[in-house]
Amino acid sequence: MGWNSSTSIGFVFILAFLFISKALGFWNSSTSTVLVSILAFLSILKTAGFWNSNRGQNFPPGPRALPIIGNLLLFDLKRPYRTYLQLSKKYGPVFSVQLGHRKIVVISGYETVKEALINQADAFSERPKIPLFEDLTKGNGVIFAHGENWKVMRRFALTTLRDFGMGKKVIEDQIVEEYGHLADTIASHNGNPIDASKMINAAVANIIVSILLGKRFDYTDTRFRRLVYNIFPYLGFLLRANKAILRNRDEFHDFLRVTFVEYLKNLDKNDQRSFIDAFLVKQQEEKSATNRYFHNDNLISLVSNLFTAGVETISTTLNWGFLLMLKYPEIQKKVHEEIDQVLGSNPPRIEHRAQMPYTDAVIHEIQRYANILPLNLPHETAADVTLKGYFIPKGTYIIPLLTTVLKDQSQWEKPDMFYPEHFLDANGKFVKKDAFLPFSAGRRICAGETLAKMELFLFFTSLMQRFNFQPPPGVSKSDVDLSPAISFNIIPKPYKMCAVARS
């Protein structure tokens, strides 16, 4: 419904009717009360934005919205991406929905997402100010930051992550050390059924922690365990987890503030030991600047952003990976055969990836199939823009539906199946796919993509080298449940597995 010419004519007609009724003497208290109520209600809707001129400017189509609640009744609130998928089939690759008074534009399919996030990257580069995330970050950091602050923090984060080894041998050595600790911890259970998710989370967390803080923690460290396990609680639908998320955020921030004080005591700009040291040096250099970005609030949010993103994405993908190995033992067998052929008993290194096309394909297919962030993170238009013939004004919420990219039928032979051959040619060589965008694309692409790819290959390959992953006794591969848990992203339901040492 739009505030268009017919709406305006109706509004004017009511006004005219009021004046004519008054002039002819038909006006009475009940008539005036009803008509004034109608006018007031229409005015409230117009003021709140339920009717606007977007339709007249070729705004993307979508389902008709109800007053106050918009299209909320259409949604599967536990898994909203499913509703967006259904709507995309009806309305096409660019459509709109209304949640409350807010118009949201959803873009779907590889070609459309590419056109928006890559070809028109600047226009789609902003983040909307969503209350929960504003409460969490206050617009600081990098993930939900805005404008110039986002640009400065992202530039610093990318540069500093590289300086501290992202994509280089120094961080590879740390991952190799860490996967040794992880494998030994798993082996200590002697092949008995275990839920390995918390061990994996801790191992992955230690990699980003080594960059941010310049040290690692033991898996049994109680404070470390709390920070890792609580940083992103799986408490069902996101809005219901609001209080827990804010409480856990406060605990993590308190830990960081104490850490900053400790690091300041021994800060040496000529011997920077960690990401935090690098930020504190910039903070001291900026003291005389007019526009200050390197303040403690930005540091807290930036470290929190990198920690959360650096743990959540990789550990969730690995947890999906081992669950899929339980489900598809024939694929696991092929990975084992390639590992034995290429590595033997030698520990895996990044240089081996090019020699292991099948294992590389399996890891990529885990990411594609798991589809852990189906809605991406929300974007906002930084300027008026036209996409696929539709006009989208500045300040519009944008949802790039990543699930429609990773399962685009025009890009993938078997989009709904776990099929490593998506990344292999007829000769068994690894092939890159343009539609493989698990880290998103454009200006807001994941800053840690290089590190994530390195971790996924080394952790997955090293554990596959040492173990054969099997369902617990009495559970067959057909019993392995691949349906996701209810969460903001797509995570596997809790499961147990037996990690049996390979001879």
PANU-605666 format. One record per residue (C-alpha): x, y, z; residue number from 1. Coordinates in steps of 0.25 Angstrom, whole numbers. Layout:
BEGIN
+-------+-------+-------+-----+
:    c1 :    c2 :    c3 :   k :
+-------+-------+-------+-----+
:     X :     Y :     Z : NUM :
...
+-------+-------+-------+-----+
***
This chain:
BEGIN
+-------+-------+-------+-----+
:    c1 :    c2 :    c3 :   k :
+-------+-------+-------+-----+
:     0 :     0 :     0 :   1 :
:     6 :    13 :    -4 :   2 :
:     3 :    28 :    -1 :   3 :
:     0 :    31 :   -15 :   4 :
:   -10 :    39 :   -23 :   5 :
:   -22 :    30 :   -20 :   6 :
:   -18 :    31 :    -5 :   7 :
:   -17 :    46 :    -6 :   8 :
:   -30 :    47 :   -13 :   9 :
:   -37 :    39 :    -2 :  10 :
:   -31 :    48 :     8 :  11 :
:   -35 :    61 :     1 :  12 :
:   -49 :    55 :    -1 :  13 :
:   -51 :    53 :    14 :  14 :
:   -47 :    67 :    17 :  15 :
:   -57 :    72 :     6 :  16 :
:   -68 :    63 :    12 :  17 :
:   -65 :    70 :    26 :  18 :
:   -67 :    84 :    21 :  19 :
:   -79 :    81 :    12 :  20 :
:   -86 :    73 :    24 :  21 :
:   -83 :    85 :    33 :  22 :
:   -89 :    95 :    22 :  23 :
:  -101 :    87 :    20 :  24 :
:  -104 :    85 :    35 :  25 :
:  -101 :    70 :    35 :  26 :
:   -90 :    71 :    45 :  27 :
:   -93 :    65 :    58 :  28 :
:   -84 :    60 :    70 :  29 :
:   -84 :    46 :    66 :  30 :
:   -81 :    49 :    51 :  31 :
:   -70 :    58 :    55 :  32 :
:   -64 :    48 :    65 :  33 :
:   -63 :    37 :    55 :  34 :
:   -58 :    45 :    43 :  35 :
:   -47 :    52 :    52 :  36 :
:   -43 :    38 :    57 :  37 :
:   -41 :    33 :    43 :  38 :
:   -33 :    45 :    40 :  39 :
:   -25 :    44 :    52 :  40 :
:   -22 :    29 :    49 :  41 :
:   -18 :    32 :    35 :  42 :
:    -9 :    43 :    40 :  43 :
:    -2 :    34 :    50 :  44 :
:     0 :    24 :    39 :  45 :
:     6 :    34 :    29 :  46 :
:    15 :    40 :    40 :  47 :
:    20 :    26 :    44 :  48 :
:    24 :    23 :    30 :  49 :
:    13 :    12 :    27 :  50 :
:    10 :    20 :    14 :  51 :
:    21 :    26 :     6 :  52 :
:    24 :    30 :    -8 :  53 :
:    33 :    18 :   -10 :  54 :
:    23 :    11 :   -19 :  55 :
:    22 :    23 :   -28 :  56 :
:    37 :    22 :   -30 :  57 :
:    37 :     8 :   -34 :  58 :
:    41 :     2 :   -21 :  59 :
:    43 :   -13 :   -20 :  60 :
:    30 :   -21 :   -19 :  61 :
:    26 :   -29 :    -7 :  62 :
:    14 :   -34 :     1 :  63 :
:     3 :   -24 :     5 :  64 :
:     6 :   -20 :    19 :  65 :
:    -3 :   -19 :    31 :  66 :
:    -4 :    -6 :    39 :  67 :
:     6 :    -6 :    51 :  68 :
:    12 :   -20 :    50 :  69 :
:    15 :   -19 :    35 :  70 :
:    18 :   -33 :    29 :  71 :
:    22 :   -39 :    43 :  72 :
:    11 :   -50 :    42 :  73 :
:    17 :   -56 :    30 :  74 :
:    30 :   -60 :    37 :  75 :
:    35 :   -72 :    42 :  76 :
:    42 :   -65 :    54 :  77 :
:    50 :   -77 :    58 :  78 :
:    56 :   -78 :    44 :  79 :
:    53 :   -65 :    37 :  80 :
:    62 :   -68 :    25 :  81 :
:    52 :   -78 :    20 :  82 :
:    41 :   -68 :    19 :  83 :
:    50 :   -59 :    11 :  84 :
:    53 :   -71 :     2 :  85 :
:    38 :   -73 :    -1 :  86 :
:    36 :   -58 :    -3 :  87 :
:    48 :   -58 :   -13 :  88 :
:    41 :   -69 :   -21 :  89 :
:    29 :   -61 :   -22 :  90 :
:    34 :   -47 :   -24 :  91 :
:    47 :   -49 :   -31 :  92 :
:    62 :   -45 :   -27 :  93 :
:    59 :   -31 :   -22 :  94 :
:    47 :   -30 :   -13 :  95 :
:    42 :   -23 :     0 :  96 :
:    36 :   -26 :    13 :  97 :
:    31 :   -17 :    24 :  98 :
:    34 :   -20 :    39 :  99 :
:    27 :   -11 :    47 : 100 :
:    28 :     3 :    40 : 101 :
:    42 :    -1 :    34 : 102 :
:    43 :    -4 :    19 : 103 :
:    54 :   -15 :    17 : 104 :
:    59 :   -19 :     3 : 105 :
:    64 :   -33 :     1 : 106 :
:    73 :   -37 :   -10 : 107 :
:    75 :   -51 :   -15 : 108 :
:    82 :   -60 :   -24 : 109 :
:    97 :   -59 :   -28 : 110 :
:    95 :   -49 :   -40 : 111 :
:    87 :   -39 :   -32 : 112 :
:    96 :   -40 :   -19 : 113 :
:   108 :   -38 :   -28 : 114 :
:   102 :   -26 :   -35 : 115 :
:    99 :   -19 :   -21 : 116 :
:   111 :   -23 :   -12 : 117 :
:   122 :   -23 :   -23 : 118 :
:   118 :   -15 :   -35 : 119 :
:   111 :    -4 :   -26 : 120 :
:   119 :    -6 :   -14 : 121 :
:   119 :     8 :    -9 : 122 :
:   104 :    10 :   -10 : 123 :
:   102 :    -3 :    -1 : 124 :
:   113 :    -1 :     9 : 125 :
:   106 :     4 :    21 : 126 :
:   101 :    -3 :    33 : 127 :
:    87 :     0 :    39 : 128 :
:    85 :     5 :    53 : 129 :
:    78 :    -7 :    59 : 130 :
:    75 :    -5 :    74 : 131 :
:    81 :   -18 :    79 : 132 :
:    94 :   -16 :    72 : 133 :
:    95 :    -2 :    75 : 134 :
:    93 :    -6 :    90 : 135 :
:   104 :   -16 :    88 : 136 :
:   114 :    -7 :    81 : 137 :
:   109 :     8 :    82 : 138 :
:   114 :     9 :    67 : 139 :
:   128 :     6 :    71 : 140 :
:   137 :    -5 :    65 : 141 :
:   136 :   -10 :    51 : 142 :
:   125 :   -20 :    49 : 143 :
:   113 :   -10 :    53 : 144 :
:   121 :     3 :    51 : 145 :
:   117 :    14 :    42 : 146 :
:   123 :    25 :    33 : 147 :
:   137 :    30 :    35 : 148 :
:   139 :    22 :    48 : 149 :
:   136 :     9 :    41 : 150 :
:   146 :    13 :    30 : 151 :
:   157 :    16 :    40 : 152 :
:   155 :     4 :    49 : 153 :
:   154 :    -6 :    37 : 154 :
:   167 :     0 :    31 : 155 :
:   174 :    -1 :    44 : 156 :
:   169 :   -15 :    47 : 157 :
:   173 :   -21 :    33 : 158 :
:   187 :   -14 :    34 : 159 :
:   190 :   -19 :    48 : 160 :
:   184 :   -33 :    46 : 161 :
:   194 :   -34 :    34 : 162 :
:   205 :   -29 :    43 : 163 :
:   203 :   -39 :    53 : 164 :
:   203 :   -51 :    44 : 165 :
:   190 :   -52 :    37 : 166 :
:   193 :   -61 :    24 : 167 :
:   207 :   -62 :    28 : 168 :
:   216 :   -74 :    34 : 169 :
:   216 :   -68 :    48 : 170 :
:   201 :   -70 :    50 : 171 :
:   202 :   -83 :    42 : 172 :
:   212 :   -88 :    53 : 173 :
:   203 :   -84 :    64 : 174 :
:   191 :   -91 :    57 : 175 :
:   200 :  -104 :    56 : 176 :
:   203 :  -103 :    71 : 177 :
:   189 :  -101 :    74 : 178 :
:   184 :  -113 :    66 : 179 :
:   194 :  -121 :    74 : 180 :
:   187 :  -117 :    87 : 181 :
:   173 :  -120 :    81 : 182 :
:   177 :  -133 :    76 : 183 :
:   183 :  -138 :    89 : 184 :
:   171 :  -133 :    97 : 185 :
:   162 :  -141 :    88 : 186 :
:   171 :  -153 :    88 : 187 :
:   170 :  -153 :   103 : 188 :
:   156 :  -158 :   102 : 189 :
:   160 :  -171 :    96 : 190 :
:   150 :  -172 :    85 : 191 :
:   138 :  -171 :    95 : 192 :
:   126 :  -162 :    91 : 193 :
:   129 :  -147 :    93 : 194 :
:   123 :  -134 :    89 : 195 :
:   135 :  -127 :    84 : 196 :
:   129 :  -113 :    81 : 197 :
:   135 :  -107 :    93 : 198 :
:   149 :  -112 :    91 : 199 :
:   148 :  -107 :    76 : 200 :
:   143 :   -93 :    81 : 201 :
:   155 :   -92 :    91 : 202 :
:   165 :   -96 :    80 : 203 :
:   160 :   -86 :    70 : 204 :
:   158 :   -75 :    80 : 205 :
:   173 :   -77 :    84 : 206 :
:   177 :   -73 :    70 : 207 :
:   170 :   -60 :    70 : 208 :
:   174 :   -58 :    85 : 209 :
:   189 :   -60 :    81 : 210 :
:   188 :   -48 :    71 : 211 :
:   179 :   -39 :    80 : 212 :
:   186 :   -42 :    93 : 213 :
:   199 :   -48 :    89 : 214 :
:   197 :   -61 :    97 : 215 :
:   189 :   -73 :    98 : 216 :
:   181 :   -79 :   109 : 217 :
:   180 :   -94 :   114 : 218 :
:   166 :  -100 :   111 : 219 :
:   164 :  -102 :   126 : 220 :
:   166 :   -87 :   129 : 221 :
:   152 :   -84 :   136 : 222 :
:   152 :   -70 :   132 : 223 :
:   156 :   -73 :   117 : 224 :
:   145 :   -84 :   117 : 225 :
:   134 :   -74 :   121 : 226 :
:   138 :   -63 :   111 : 227 :
:   139 :   -73 :   100 : 228 :
:   126 :   -81 :   103 : 229 :
:   118 :   -68 :   106 : 230 :
:   122 :   -58 :    96 : 231 :
:   111 :   -63 :    86 : 232 :
:   101 :   -71 :    94 : 233 :
:    92 :   -81 :    87 : 234 :
:    79 :   -77 :    94 : 235 :
:    69 :   -78 :    83 : 236 :
:    63 :   -66 :    75 : 237 :
:    72 :   -54 :    76 : 238 :
:    63 :   -45 :    82 : 239 :
:    60 :   -54 :    94 : 240 :
:    75 :   -55 :    96 : 241 :
:    76 :   -40 :    98 : 242 :
:    78 :   -39 :   113 : 243 :
:    88 :   -51 :   113 : 244 :
:    96 :   -45 :   101 : 245 :
:    97 :   -31 :   108 : 246 :
:   101 :   -38 :   121 : 247 :
:   112 :   -46 :   114 : 248 :
:   117 :   -34 :   107 : 249 :
:   119 :   -26 :   120 : 250 :
:   127 :   -38 :   126 : 251 :
:   136 :   -38 :   113 : 252 :
:   137 :   -23 :   113 : 253 :
:   141 :   -23 :   128 : 254 :
:   152 :   -33 :   125 : 255 :
:   157 :   -25 :   113 : 256 :
:   158 :   -12 :   122 : 257 :
:   167 :   -19 :   132 : 258 :
:   175 :   -24 :   121 : 259 :
:   177 :   -11 :   115 : 260 :
:   182 :    -5 :   128 : 261 :
:   192 :   -16 :   129 : 262 :
:   197 :   -15 :   115 : 263 :
:   199 :     0 :   116 : 264 :
:   208 :    -2 :   128 : 265 :
:   218 :    -9 :   119 : 266 :
:   215 :    -2 :   106 : 267 :
:   227 :     0 :    96 : 268 :
:   224 :     6 :    83 : 269 :
:   237 :    -1 :    77 : 270 :
:   233 :   -15 :    82 : 271 :
:   218 :   -16 :    80 : 272 :
:   214 :   -30 :    85 : 273 :
:   199 :   -31 :    81 : 274 :
:   188 :   -24 :    73 : 275 :
:   184 :   -17 :    86 : 276 :
:   198 :   -11 :    87 : 277 :
:   197 :    -6 :    73 : 278 :
:   184 :     1 :    76 : 279 :
:   189 :     7 :    89 : 280 :
:   201 :    13 :    81 : 281 :
:   192 :    19 :    71 : 282 :
:   184 :    24 :    83 : 283 :
:   196 :    32 :    89 : 284 :
:   200 :    37 :    75 : 285 :
:   185 :    43 :    73 : 286 :
:   184 :    51 :    86 : 287 :
:   186 :    64 :    79 : 288 :
:   177 :    61 :    67 : 289 :
:   163 :    68 :    66 : 290 :
:   156 :    55 :    61 : 291 :
:   159 :    44 :    70 : 292 :
:   156 :    30 :    67 : 293 :
:   166 :    22 :    75 : 294 :
:   158 :    23 :    88 : 295 :
:   156 :    12 :    98 : 296 :
:   141 :    10 :    94 : 297 :
:   146 :     7 :    79 : 298 :
:   157 :    -2 :    85 : 299 :
:   147 :   -10 :    93 : 300 :
:   137 :   -12 :    82 : 301 :
:   148 :   -15 :    71 : 302 :
:   154 :   -26 :    80 : 303 :
:   140 :   -32 :    83 : 304 :
:   137 :   -31 :    68 : 305 :
:   149 :   -39 :    64 : 306 :
:   148 :   -49 :    75 : 307 :
:   134 :   -52 :    73 : 308 :
:   135 :   -53 :    58 : 309 :
:   149 :   -60 :    59 : 310 :
:   143 :   -71 :    68 : 311 :
:   128 :   -73 :    63 : 312 :
:   130 :   -74 :    48 : 313 :
:   141 :   -84 :    48 : 314 :
:   137 :   -93 :    60 : 315 :
:   123 :   -94 :    55 : 316 :
:   128 :   -98 :    41 : 317 :
:   137 :  -109 :    47 : 318 :
:   126 :  -114 :    56 : 319 :
:   118 :  -115 :    43 : 320 :
:   129 :  -122 :    36 : 321 :
:   131 :  -133 :    46 : 322 :
:   116 :  -136 :    47 : 323 :
:   116 :  -137 :    32 : 324 :
:   127 :  -147 :    33 : 325 :
:   118 :  -155 :    42 : 326 :
:   107 :  -154 :    32 : 327 :
:   116 :  -157 :    19 : 328 :
:   127 :  -168 :    23 : 329 :
:   130 :  -170 :     9 : 330 :
:   134 :  -156 :     7 : 331 :
:   142 :  -157 :    20 : 332 :
:   149 :  -169 :    14 : 333 :
:   153 :  -161 :     2 : 334 :
:   159 :  -150 :    10 : 335 :
:   167 :  -160 :    18 : 336 :
:   172 :  -167 :     6 : 337 :
:   177 :  -153 :     0 : 338 :
:   183 :  -149 :    14 : 339 :
:   191 :  -163 :    14 : 340 :
:   196 :  -161 :     0 : 341 :
:   200 :  -146 :     1 : 342 :
:   204 :  -145 :    16 : 343 :
:   207 :  -159 :    22 : 344 :
:   210 :  -156 :    36 : 345 :
:   215 :  -142 :    33 : 346 :
:   207 :  -130 :    39 : 347 :
:   199 :  -122 :    29 : 348 :
:   204 :  -108 :    25 : 349 :
:   197 :   -98 :    16 : 350 :
:   206 :  -102 :     5 : 351 :
:   200 :  -116 :     4 : 352 :
:   186 :  -110 :     1 : 353 :
:   190 :  -109 :   -14 : 354 :
:   193 :  -124 :   -14 : 355 :
:   180 :  -128 :    -7 : 356 :
:   169 :  -124 :   -17 : 357 :
:   159 :  -133 :   -11 : 358 :
:   161 :  -129 :     4 : 359 :
:   160 :  -114 :    -1 : 360 :
:   147 :  -117 :    -8 : 361 :
:   141 :  -124 :     4 : 362 :
:   145 :  -112 :    13 : 363 :
:   139 :  -102 :     3 : 364 :
:   126 :  -111 :     1 : 365 :
:   125 :  -111 :    17 : 366 :
:   125 :   -96 :    16 : 367 :
:   115 :   -95 :     5 : 368 :
:   105 :  -106 :    10 : 369 :
:   106 :  -101 :    25 : 370 :
:   102 :   -87 :    20 : 371 :
:   104 :   -82 :    34 : 372 :
:   100 :   -68 :    32 : 373 :
:    88 :   -69 :    22 : 374 :
:    83 :   -55 :    24 : 375 :
:    97 :   -49 :    24 : 376 :
:    99 :   -37 :    33 : 377 :
:    89 :   -25 :    29 : 378 :
:    94 :   -14 :    20 : 379 :
:    88 :     0 :    18 : 380 :
:    89 :     8 :     5 : 381 :
:    98 :    20 :     7 : 382 :
:    92 :    27 :    -5 : 383 :
:    80 :    26 :   -15 : 384 :
:    82 :    14 :   -24 : 385 :
:    75 :     6 :   -35 : 386 :
:    76 :    -9 :   -35 : 387 :
:    70 :   -18 :   -46 : 388 :
:    61 :    -6 :   -50 : 389 :
:    56 :    -3 :   -36 : 390 :
:    59 :    10 :   -28 : 391 :
:    64 :     8 :   -14 : 392 :
:    66 :    21 :    -6 : 393 :
:    77 :    25 :     3 : 394 :
:    76 :    19 :    17 : 395 :
:    68 :     6 :    13 : 396 :
:    71 :    -6 :    21 : 397 :
:    77 :   -17 :    11 : 398 :
:    77 :   -32 :    14 : 399 :
:    87 :   -39 :     4 : 400 :
:    81 :   -53 :     5 : 401 :
:    94 :   -61 :     5 : 402 :
:    87 :   -74 :     5 : 403 :
:    81 :   -72 :    -9 : 404 :
:    96 :   -70 :   -14 : 405 :
:   101 :   -82 :    -7 : 406 :
:    89 :   -90 :   -12 : 407 :
:    87 :   -83 :   -25 : 408 :
:    82 :   -94 :   -35 : 409 :
:    88 :   -86 :   -47 : 410 :
:   102 :   -87 :   -40 : 411 :
:   102 :  -101 :   -33 : 412 :
:    99 :  -115 :   -39 : 413 :
:    93 :  -120 :   -27 : 414 :
:    90 :  -108 :   -18 : 415 :
:    83 :  -116 :    -7 : 416 :
:    92 :  -127 :    -6 : 417 :
:   106 :  -129 :     1 : 418 :
:   114 :  -130 :   -12 : 419 :
:   129 :  -127 :   -11 : 420 :
:   129 :  -129 :   -27 : 421 :
:   124 :  -115 :   -27 : 422 :
:   138 :  -111 :   -26 : 423 :
:   145 :  -121 :   -35 : 424 :
:   146 :  -122 :   -50 : 425 :
:   146 :  -135 :   -58 : 426 :
:   160 :  -138 :   -55 : 427 :
:   159 :  -136 :   -40 : 428 :
:   166 :  -123 :   -40 : 429 :
:   160 :  -112 :   -30 : 430 :
:   152 :  -101 :   -37 : 431 :
:   149 :   -88 :   -31 : 432 :
:   134 :   -83 :   -32 : 433 :
:   130 :   -69 :   -33 : 434 :
:   117 :   -71 :   -25 : 435 :
:   125 :   -77 :   -13 : 436 :
:   123 :   -65 :    -4 : 437 :
:   122 :   -70 :    10 : 438 :
:   130 :   -58 :    15 : 439 :
:   120 :   -48 :     8 : 440 :
:   126 :   -38 :    -2 : 441 :
:   129 :   -24 :    -5 : 442 :
:   133 :   -13 :     5 : 443 :
:   127 :   -21 :    17 : 444 :
:   134 :   -34 :    14 : 445 :
:   140 :   -42 :    26 : 446 :
:   153 :   -35 :    30 : 447 :
:   158 :   -49 :    35 : 448 :
:   155 :   -57 :    22 : 449 :
:   170 :   -61 :    20 : 450 :
:   172 :   -65 :    34 : 451 :
:   159 :   -73 :    34 : 452 :
:   163 :   -81 :    21 : 453 :
:   176 :   -84 :    27 : 454 :
:   170 :   -89 :    41 : 455 :
:   159 :   -97 :    34 : 456 :
:   169 :  -105 :    25 : 457 :
:   179 :  -107 :    36 : 458 :
:   170 :  -111 :    47 : 459 :
:   161 :  -120 :    39 : 460 :
:   172 :  -127 :    32 : 461 :
:   180 :  -129 :    44 : 462 :
:   169 :  -135 :    52 : 463 :
:   165 :  -144 :    40 : 464 :
:   179 :  -149 :    39 : 465 :
:   179 :  -154 :    54 : 466 :
:   164 :  -159 :    55 : 467 :
:   153 :  -166 :    49 : 468 :
:   140 :  -160 :    53 : 469 :
:   129 :  -169 :    56 : 470 :
:   115 :  -168 :    61 : 471 :
:   113 :  -173 :    76 : 472 :
:   110 :  -188 :    78 : 473 :
:    96 :  -191 :    73 : 474 :
:    95 :  -179 :    64 : 475 :
:    95 :  -181 :    49 : 476 :
:    99 :  -171 :    39 : 477 :
:    84 :  -170 :    35 : 478 :
:    81 :  -166 :    49 : 479 :
:    91 :  -154 :    48 : 480 :
:    82 :  -141 :    49 : 481 :
:    87 :  -130 :    40 : 482 :
:    75 :  -121 :    43 : 483 :
:    80 :  -108 :    49 : 484 :
:    78 :  -103 :    63 : 485 :
:    69 :   -91 :    66 : 486 :
:    79 :   -79 :    66 : 487 :
:    82 :   -65 :    59 : 488 :
:    91 :   -73 :    50 : 489 :
:    91 :   -87 :    45 : 490 :
:    98 :   -96 :    55 : 491 :
:    97 :  -111 :    57 : 492 :
:    89 :  -117 :    68 : 493 :
:    98 :  -122 :    79 : 494 :
:   103 :  -136 :    76 : 495 :
:   113 :  -146 :    81 : 496 :
:   124 :  -154 :    72 : 497 :
:   135 :  -164 :    75 : 498 :
:   148 :  -159 :    70 : 499 :
:   156 :  -173 :    68 : 500 :
:   171 :  -172 :    66 : 501 :
:   175 :  -176 :    52 : 502 :
:   187 :  -186 :    52 : 503 :
+-------+-------+-------+-----+
***
